[in-house]
Amino acid sequence: MVSVNASAATALATLNLIKSRTDVSQAIQPAGTSSIDPKTSARLSPAVSDAILKIGQLVRGSQLSDLPAEHAERLRSLGTDSATRVQKPVVNDAEFQKTVMSYVKDAWTGLDGFNEALASGKVKIQRASDVKDLGYETIQYDMFKDGSLIGGAGWDTINRSFYDAQAAAGVRQGVGSIDGLDYYVTW
């Protein structure tokens, strides 16, 4: 059975529509014109061509040799032959704050001093990429084997020295990622 995620299913449907239109345009071509003549054959716009390439990459994944060696080695060890790096979502600051706050209010209840800081408004939420020297980033890949999606894998990086120094200075903190939104929370 082939497992197809929602993005891949949408991509395949789009490709089928484009293929159908291309077939129709060639079928109604005037008699005597060559289908390979660049002046008379149907051409796709650059935007559509780029979209088709991106869709193909999403459906098939990238060759592991195109990825950083460390990533490729790890993904290969998990049984994949190609992978696509999952793009980080783009959200405005208000949506970012709302998403992270919703999560930490539920998940961090009971952490030392968190409830008090939450009640007093002293919980500070930042994008991890905005915190100088933190070096926190999550990396997520969709994994493929023989063209079929077989799962996902991910890991994170962090400047542990910075994080440990903050803790030693008495800063209560947490890092994480929610659907690709990397955050740093202090209280």
C-alpha positions as CSV (number, residue, x, y, z in Angstrom):
1,M,0.0,0.0,0.0
2,V,1.3,3.5,-0.9
3,S,1.0,6.0,1.9
4,V,0.4,9.5,0.7
5,N,0.1,12.6,3.0
6,A,-2.3,15.4,2.3
7,S,0.4,17.5,0.5
8,A,1.3,14.7,-1.7
9,A,-2.3,13.9,-2.5
10,T,-2.9,17.5,-3.5
11,A,0.2,17.6,-5.6
12,L,-0.8,14.4,-7.4
13,A,-4.3,15.8,-8.1
14,T,-2.7,19.0,-9.5
15,L,-0.3,17.1,-11.7
16,N,-3.2,15.1,-13.1
17,L,-5.1,18.3,-13.9
18,I,-2.0,19.8,-15.7
19,K,-1.5,16.5,-17.5
20,S,-5.1,16.5,-18.7
21,R,-4.9,20.1,-20.0
22,T,-1.6,19.4,-21.8
23,D,-3.1,16.3,-23.5
24,V,-6.2,18.3,-24.6
25,S,-4.0,21.1,-26.0
26,Q,-2.0,18.7,-28.1
27,A,-5.2,16.9,-29.3
28,I,-6.7,20.1,-30.8
29,Q,-3.4,21.1,-32.5
30,P,-3.9,22.2,-36.1
31,A,-3.1,19.6,-38.7
32,G,0.4,19.8,-40.1
33,T,2.0,21.4,-37.0
34,S,4.8,19.6,-35.2
35,S,4.2,18.8,-31.6
36,I,7.9,19.5,-30.9
37,D,7.9,22.9,-32.6
38,P,8.6,25.4,-29.8
39,K,6.5,28.0,-31.5
40,T,3.4,25.9,-31.8
41,S,3.5,23.4,-28.9
42,A,1.8,24.1,-25.6
43,R,4.2,25.5,-23.0
44,L,3.9,26.0,-19.3
45,S,4.5,29.2,-17.6
46,P,7.7,29.5,-15.5
47,A,5.6,29.5,-12.3
48,V,3.8,26.4,-13.3
49,S,7.1,24.7,-14.2
50,D,8.5,25.6,-10.9
51,A,5.4,24.3,-9.1
52,I,5.6,21.0,-11.0
53,L,9.3,20.6,-10.0
54,K,8.4,21.4,-6.3
55,I,5.5,19.0,-6.4
56,G,7.7,16.3,-7.8
57,Q,10.2,16.8,-5.1
58,L,7.5,16.7,-2.4
59,V,6.1,13.4,-3.8
60,R,9.5,11.8,-4.5
61,G,11.7,13.5,-1.9
62,S,15.3,14.6,-2.5
63,Q,18.2,12.2,-3.0
64,L,20.1,11.7,0.2
65,S,23.3,12.7,-1.6
66,D,21.8,16.2,-1.9
67,L,21.5,16.6,1.9
68,P,24.1,17.4,4.4
69,A,26.2,14.2,5.0
70,E,25.2,14.0,8.7
71,H,21.5,14.2,7.8
72,A,21.8,11.7,4.9
73,E,23.6,9.2,7.1
74,R,21.0,9.3,9.8
75,L,18.1,9.1,7.4
76,R,19.7,6.2,5.5
77,S,20.1,4.3,8.8
78,L,16.4,4.6,9.3
79,G,15.7,2.8,6.0
80,T,15.0,5.7,3.7
81,D,16.3,6.3,0.2
82,S,15.1,9.9,-0.2
83,A,13.7,12.6,2.0
84,T,12.2,16.1,2.0
85,R,13.0,18.6,4.7
86,V,9.8,19.9,6.2
87,Q,9.5,23.7,5.8
88,K,9.0,25.8,8.9
89,P,5.6,27.5,9.0
90,V,5.5,31.3,8.7
91,V,3.3,32.9,11.3
92,N,3.1,36.4,12.6
93,D,4.2,37.2,16.2
94,A,0.7,37.2,17.6
95,E,-0.1,33.7,16.3
96,F,3.3,32.5,17.5
97,Q,2.7,33.8,21.0
98,K,-0.8,32.3,21.1
99,T,0.3,28.9,19.9
100,V,3.2,28.6,22.3
101,M,1.3,30.0,25.3
102,S,-1.6,27.6,24.7
103,Y,0.9,24.7,24.7
104,V,3.0,25.8,27.7
105,K,-0.1,26.6,29.9
106,D,-1.3,23.0,29.5
107,A,2.1,21.2,29.5
108,W,4.1,23.1,32.0
109,T,1.7,23.4,34.9
110,G,3.5,22.3,38.0
111,L,7.0,23.2,36.9
112,D,8.9,25.1,39.6
113,G,7.6,28.6,39.7
114,F,5.8,28.4,36.3
115,N,2.3,28.8,37.6
116,E,3.2,31.8,39.7
117,A,5.1,33.4,36.7
118,L,2.1,32.7,34.5
119,A,-0.3,34.3,37.0
120,S,1.9,37.4,37.4
121,G,2.5,37.8,33.6
122,K,6.2,37.1,33.9
123,V,6.4,34.2,31.3
124,K,8.4,35.4,28.3
125,I,8.0,33.6,25.0
126,Q,10.5,34.2,22.2
127,R,11.3,32.6,18.9
128,A,14.4,30.5,19.4
129,S,16.0,32.0,16.4
130,D,15.8,35.5,18.1
131,V,17.8,34.4,21.2
132,K,21.4,35.3,20.6
133,D,23.7,32.4,21.4
134,L,20.9,29.8,22.1
135,G,21.5,28.0,18.8
136,Y,18.3,26.1,19.0
137,E,16.8,24.7,15.9
138,T,14.7,21.7,15.0
139,I,15.1,19.8,11.8
140,Q,12.3,17.6,10.4
141,Y,12.3,15.4,7.3
142,D,9.6,13.3,5.6
143,M,11.2,10.0,4.7
144,F,10.5,8.0,1.5
145,K,11.4,4.5,0.4
146,D,10.9,3.5,-3.3
147,G,8.8,6.7,-3.7
148,S,6.4,5.9,-0.8
149,L,6.2,8.0,2.4
150,I,7.4,5.8,5.2
151,G,7.4,8.3,8.1
152,G,9.3,11.2,9.5
153,A,12.5,11.9,11.5
154,G,13.9,14.9,13.2
155,W,16.3,16.2,15.7
156,D,17.4,19.4,17.2
157,T,20.5,21.4,17.8
158,I,21.3,23.7,20.8
159,N,24.2,25.6,22.3
160,R,24.2,23.6,25.5
161,S,26.8,25.9,27.2
162,F,24.4,28.9,26.8
163,Y,21.4,26.9,28.1
164,D,23.4,25.5,31.1
165,A,24.8,29.0,31.9
166,Q,21.3,30.5,32.0
167,A,20.1,27.7,34.3
168,A,23.2,28.3,36.6
169,A,22.2,32.0,36.7
170,G,18.8,31.0,38.0
171,V,16.8,31.5,34.8
172,R,14.0,29.1,34.6
173,Q,13.6,28.1,30.9
174,G,12.4,25.7,28.4
175,V,12.9,25.1,24.6
176,G,10.9,23.2,22.1
177,S,9.0,23.1,18.9
178,I,5.3,23.0,18.1
179,D,4.6,22.1,14.5
180,G,7.9,23.6,13.5
181,L,7.7,26.7,15.6
182,D,10.9,26.7,17.6
183,Y,10.5,28.6,20.9
184,Y,12.4,29.6,24.0
185,V,10.4,30.4,27.2
186,T,11.7,31.9,30.4
187,W,10.1,32.7,33.7
